[in-house]
Amino acid sequence: MNPRWILLPAAAIVAPSAAFAVDYMNGDQAQAALFPEADHFETKSFSLEEPERAEIQKKLNLQIRPKWVVRVAMHGGKVIGAAVVDDVIGKFDRITFAAGLGMDGVVKQVEILSYREAHGQEVRQESWRKEFAGKPETASLKVGDDISNISGATLSTTHVADGVRRIIAVVSSLKRSGALK
């Protein structure tokens, strides 16, 4: 018997699993998909003051980082909305997504940019992502309430929904402070 054949089962046990990371679009493509009516975008960086950040964290029970990049959608010299790219952890790996919000605080759409998990890719389904569209900034966006759970993707659905809630809260705060207008 050839000794190489004996080593094959052992190699299969220690070999790393296949990578499942898939990039679907980049931030520029996402902003164009979220705001097709925009004639241009201005990328702006914002820092949340500690009291505001702490208030958002307490309200949402989510971690809020202090620095944010917002892609401001413009049409005819007027701000029509904000597109924000963010990351959440699915079960083990990052999911990069973008949320678009009109200046009225209503969610336009959510796009998945990169998915790195082995399971749960169903969050990319348009039918699930469309559940965010039209939701006002006052919506709870809780999986199982106003956003459907996807069996086998519970953590991904929950974490993306939490991420959208976080973006809504940050954009709302920036609008209230006058930083985003």
Secondary structure, 3 states (H helix, E strand, C coil): CCHHHHHHHHHHHHCCCCCCCEECCCHHHHHHHHCCCCCEEEEEEEECCHHHHHHHHHHHCCCCCCEEEEEEEEECCEEEEEEEEEEEECCCCEEEEEEEEECCCCEEEEEEEEECCCCCHHHHCHHHHCCCCCCCCCCCCCECCCECCCCCCHHHHHHHHHHHHHHHHHHHHHHHHCCCC
